[in-house]
Amino acid sequence: MENTNALVQKLRKRREENNDIAARIVRYLSDIPAFITKEMIDEIGVDKRYEEGVYRSMFATAIGLDSENNAEHARLEREYINRGIERRDRKSYMDDPFFKCIKIDEAHTKHWKLGFIEYKPYEAFVCGEYYFDDILTEAPQIGYFDEPFTFPAVFQDDREWMAIKPNETETMTDDIAKVKGKVVTFGLGIGYFAHNASIKSDVESVTIVERDPEVIELFEKCILPQFKYKEKIRIIKSDVIDYVRHQMKPGEFDYVYADIWHDAYDGVEPYAAIKQEEHRFQGTEFLYWIENTLLSNIRFGAFEYIIEKAKSEDELKTMLSFSWIKLHLPELL
């Protein structure tokens, strides 16, 4: 029991550090994401081989870590910033099939519009799911380019809903690689998942379930005509939860990809609602956008409950795992 108590204290401290670092980074991204500039990097005159390290140090200082004079801050920089920040290759994103095949022009309906966003050189942005480990470390993944990067986005009443930016493409790549046969995607956005799934030779069809007629209108008018295999695409106008509960048939699809949330904060409820219907669709594999981040949010809320319920250190470690949390969602929510 003594060892378990020591582990609990270690985990509690790590959670506090997660929250501290996340809050600092959120403030930076909200207030001064382009604080580090090309001019600052050029003035330092750093060799390109060491640029990432210099950028990380500048970023750490900008979010209030005094690593030079504070040993704890130096440790946080090593364990969070150094694990979470790296320069991205702009060309690798421009080589994405969606970028190569689909030309986006500005267009709009009453509440939705297609447009563009630009990252400035050295501007910081979220890029991929967190780094997770078995002591509950959650290090945000932050990227930057050394040149401008412009990408298309779809906005709802001027709020960005989905964009073809590194965070979106990186968090979908693995799931796109998995799908084959008959695929259904919940949520349309700008059509990125549907496009990159449809060009796969082992994907027979892609059904899109989307409830907003304006999103469908923009997609059908501006984007779908450019799909190479548009004949694979079918669109169903429906609320996703209602569709899963009352319309989707067992055996109808080989893969489901769910992406109807804006971020991890509004995603837990719909994720859990769909997850609890999985058992009715034997033979269909369900995939979820940013699932580990959603599970992390659920774990955060259930942390004290799990600690109270665990009878040993091994049981505690098991119950804090994402695989255990997935199996016990009704109990934890």
C-alpha positions in Angstrom: 0.0 0.0 0.0 2.9 2.3 0.7 4.2 1.9 -2.8 0.7 2.7 -4.2 0.6 5.9 -2.1 3.9 6.9 -3.5 2.7 6.3 -7.1 -0.5 8.3 -6.5 1.6 11.3 -5.3 3.8 11.0 -8.3 0.8 10.8 -10.6 -0.9 13.8 -8.9 2.3 15.8 -9.3 2.5 14.9 -13.0 -1.2 15.9 -13.6 -0.5 19.3 -12.0 2.5 19.7 -14.3 0.4 18.7 -17.3 -2.1 21.4 -16.4 0.5 24.0 -15.8 2.3 23.4 -19.1 -0.9 23.1 -21.1 -2.2 26.4 -19.7 1.0 28.2 -20.5 1.0 26.9 -24.1 -2.7 27.7 -24.6 -2.0 31.3 -23.5 0.9 31.5 -25.9 -1.1 30.1 -28.8 -4.0 32.3 -28.1 -2.1 35.6 -27.5 1.2 35.5 -29.2 1.6 32.5 -31.5 3.9 34.4 -33.9 6.0 35.8 -31.1 9.1 34.0 -32.4 9.9 35.5 -35.9 12.2 34.8 -38.8 14.0 38.1 -38.0 14.7 36.9 -34.4 16.1 33.6 -35.7 18.2 35.3 -38.4 19.5 37.8 -35.8 20.8 34.9 -33.7 22.4 33.4 -36.7 22.0 29.8 -35.6 23.1 26.9 -37.8 20.0 25.2 -39.3 21.1 21.9 -37.6 20.6 23.5 -34.2 17.6 25.7 -35.0 15.1 23.4 -33.3 17.0 23.5 -30.0 17.2 27.3 -30.1 13.5 27.5 -31.0 12.6 25.3 -28.1 14.6 27.3 -25.7 13.0 30.6 -27.0 9.5 29.0 -26.7 10.2 27.8 -23.1 11.3 31.3 -22.1 8.2 32.8 -23.9 5.8 30.7 -21.8 7.6 31.7 -18.6 10.0 28.9 -17.9 13.3 30.1 -16.5 15.4 27.0 -17.2 18.7 28.8 -16.7 18.0 29.7 -13.0 15.4 27.2 -12.0 16.1 23.4 -11.9 12.4 22.4 -11.9 11.8 24.6 -14.9 14.8 23.1 -16.7 13.3 19.6 -16.0 9.9 20.7 -17.4 11.5 22.1 -20.5 13.3 18.7 -21.0 10.2 16.6 -20.3 7.6 18.7 -22.1 9.0 21.3 -24.5 11.8 19.1 -25.9 9.3 16.2 -26.4 6.7 18.4 -27.9 8.2 20.9 -30.4 9.7 20.3 -33.8 10.1 22.0 -37.1 7.7 20.7 -39.8 8.5 20.2 -43.4 6.2 22.3 -45.4 6.7 20.3 -48.6 5.6 17.1 -47.0 2.2 18.7 -46.3 1.9 20.2 -49.8 2.5 16.7 -51.2 -0.7 15.5 -49.5 -3.2 14.1 -52.1 -5.9 16.6 -51.0 -3.6 19.5 -51.6 -2.5 18.2 -54.9 -6.0 17.3 -56.3 -8.4 19.8 -54.8 -8.4 23.5 -55.6 -10.3 25.6 -53.0 -11.9 28.9 -54.0 -13.6 31.1 -51.5 -17.3 30.4 -51.3 -20.1 30.7 -48.7 -23.6 30.0 -47.7 -25.6 31.8 -45.0 -23.6 30.4 -42.1 -20.7 28.6 -43.6 -17.8 29.6 -45.9 -14.7 28.3 -47.5 -11.6 30.4 -47.0 -7.9 30.3 -46.0 -5.6 30.7 -43.0 -1.9 31.4 -43.1 0.8 30.4 -40.6 3.7 32.9 -40.5 7.3 31.6 -40.5 8.1 30.3 -37.0 4.5 30.7 -35.9 3.6 27.9 -33.4 0.6 25.7 -33.9 -0.8 22.5 -32.4 0.3 19.5 -34.4 -0.9 16.0 -33.6 -2.1 14.3 -30.5 -0.3 14.7 -27.2 2.8 12.7 -26.2 1.5 10.2 -23.6 3.5 7.9 -21.3 2.6 5.5 -18.5 3.2 8.1 -15.7 0.4 10.3 -17.2 2.7 12.7 -19.0 0.7 14.7 -21.6 3.0 16.8 -23.6 1.3 19.0 -26.3 2.8 18.6 -29.8 3.7 21.9 -31.3 5.0 22.5 -34.8 6.3 25.4 -36.8 7.4 26.1 -40.4 10.4 28.2 -41.4 8.3 29.7 -44.3 4.7 30.8 -44.7 2.1 28.1 -45.0 -1.4 28.8 -46.3 -4.2 26.2 -46.1 -7.9 26.0 -46.8 -10.5 26.0 -44.0 -14.2 25.8 -43.5 -15.8 28.3 -41.1 -19.1 28.3 -39.3 -20.2 31.8 -38.5 -16.5 32.9 -38.8 -15.4 30.1 -36.4 -12.9 27.7 -37.9 -14.5 24.3 -37.9 -12.1 22.2 -40.0 -8.9 23.0 -41.9 -6.3 21.2 -44.0 -3.6 22.0 -41.5 -0.9 19.8 -40.0 -3.0 19.1 -36.8 -5.9 17.7 -38.9 -3.9 15.8 -41.4 -1.5 14.2 -38.9 -4.3 13.1 -36.7 -6.2 11.4 -39.6 -3.3 9.8 -41.4 -3.2 6.5 -39.5 -6.9 6.0 -39.7 -7.0 6.7 -43.4 -4.3 4.1 -43.9 -6.4 1.5 -42.0 -9.8 1.8 -43.8 -10.8 -0.4 -46.7 -13.9 -1.9 -48.2 -17.1 0.0 -47.4 -16.4 3.0 -45.2 -18.7 5.5 -43.5 -17.4 8.8 -42.1 -19.4 10.8 -39.5 -19.0 14.4 -40.2 -18.1 16.1 -43.5 -16.0 19.2 -42.7 -14.1 20.1 -45.9 -14.0 16.6 -47.2 -10.4 15.7 -46.4 -11.0 12.2 -44.9 -13.6 11.3 -47.6 -11.2 12.3 -50.4 -8.1 10.6 -49.1 -10.0 7.4 -48.3 -11.8 7.4 -51.7 -8.5 7.4 -53.7 -7.4 4.1 -52.0 -7.8 1.1 -54.3 -9.0 -1.1 -51.5 -11.8 1.3 -50.5 -15.0 0.4 -52.3 -17.2 3.2 -51.1 -17.3 6.2 -48.7 -20.6 7.2 -47.2 -20.7 10.6 -45.5 -23.2 11.3 -42.7 -23.7 15.0 -42.2 -26.6 16.9 -40.6 -26.0 20.5 -41.9 -27.4 21.1 -45.4 -25.2 24.1 -45.9 -22.0 22.1 -45.4 -23.3 19.5 -47.8 -24.2 22.3 -50.3 -20.6 23.8 -50.2 -19.1 20.3 -50.5 -21.3 19.2 -53.4 -20.8 22.5 -55.3 -17.1 23.3 -54.7 -15.3 20.2 -53.7 -16.9 16.9 -54.7 -16.8 17.7 -58.5 -12.9 17.6 -58.1 -12.8 14.1 -56.6 -11.2 11.6 -58.9 -13.5 8.8 -57.7 -16.6 10.8 -56.9 -18.7 7.8 -57.9 -17.5 6.2 -54.6 -19.1 9.0 -52.5 -22.6 8.9 -51.0 -24.0 11.6 -48.7 -26.7 11.0 -46.1 -28.2 14.0 -44.4 -28.8 13.0 -40.8 -27.8 13.6 -37.2 -25.0 11.1 -36.6 -26.2 9.8 -33.2 -29.7 9.2 -34.6 -28.2 7.5 -37.6 -26.1 5.1 -35.6 -29.0 4.3 -33.3 -31.8 4.0 -35.8 -30.6 3.8 -39.4 -27.2 2.1 -39.7 -27.5 -1.6 -40.3 -25.2 -4.3 -38.9 -22.7 -5.5 -41.5 -23.4 -2.4 -43.7 -19.9 -1.0 -43.3 -16.4 -2.4 -42.8 -15.1 0.8 -41.1 -16.6 3.7 -39.3 -14.7 7.0 -38.9 -16.2 9.4 -36.4 -15.2 13.1 -36.5 -18.2 15.3 -35.4 -16.4 17.3 -32.6 -14.4 20.4 -32.9 -11.9 19.5 -30.2 -11.4 17.3 -27.2 -13.6 19.5 -25.0 -16.8 19.1 -26.9 -16.0 15.6 -28.1 -16.4 13.4 -25.0 -20.2 13.2 -25.1 -20.7 12.3 -28.7 -17.6 9.9 -28.6 -19.2 8.0 -25.7 -22.6 8.0 -27.3 -21.2 6.3 -30.5 -18.8 4.1 -28.5 -21.7 2.6 -26.6 -23.4 1.5 -29.8 -20.3 -0.4 -31.2 -21.4 -3.8 -29.8 -24.4 -3.9 -32.2 -22.1 -3.8 -35.3 -20.0 -6.9 -35.2 -17.4 -7.0 -38.0 -17.3 -3.2 -38.3 -14.2 -1.4 -36.9 -14.9 2.0 -35.3 -12.2 4.7 -35.5 -12.4 8.0 -33.8 -10.6 11.3 -34.5 -8.2 12.2 -31.6 -9.4 9.3 -29.5 -6.5 9.2 -27.1 -7.0 12.9 -26.3 -10.7 12.2 -25.6 -9.7 9.3 -23.4 -7.3 11.5 -21.6 -10.0 14.0 -20.8 -12.2 11.2 -19.5 -9.3 9.9 -17.4 -8.7 13.3 -16.0 -12.3 13.6 -14.8 -12.3 10.1 -13.4 -8.9 10.2 -11.8 -10.0 10.4 -8.1 -12.6 7.7 -8.7 -10.0 5.4 -10.2 -7.6 6.0 -7.3 -10.3 5.2 -4.7 -11.3 2.0 -6.6 -7.9 0.5 -7.3 -6.7 -2.0 -4.8 -3.0 -2.3 -5.8 -0.4 -0.5 -7.8 -0.8 -2.9 -10.7 -4.5 -2.4 -10.7 -4.1 1.3 -10.6 -1.8 1.3 -13.6 -4.3 -0.9 -15.5 -7.3 1.3 -14.7 -5.5 4.4 -15.8 -4.7 2.9 -19.2 -6.7 4.0 -22.2 -7.7 0.4 -23.0 -9.3 0.0 -19.6 -11.1 3.4 -19.8 -12.6 2.5 -23.2 -14.1 -0.6 -21.7 -15.6 1.2 -18.7 -17.0 4.4 -20.2 -20.5 4.2 -18.7 -19.0 3.7 -15.3 -16.7 6.7 -15.6 -19.0 9.3 -17.2 
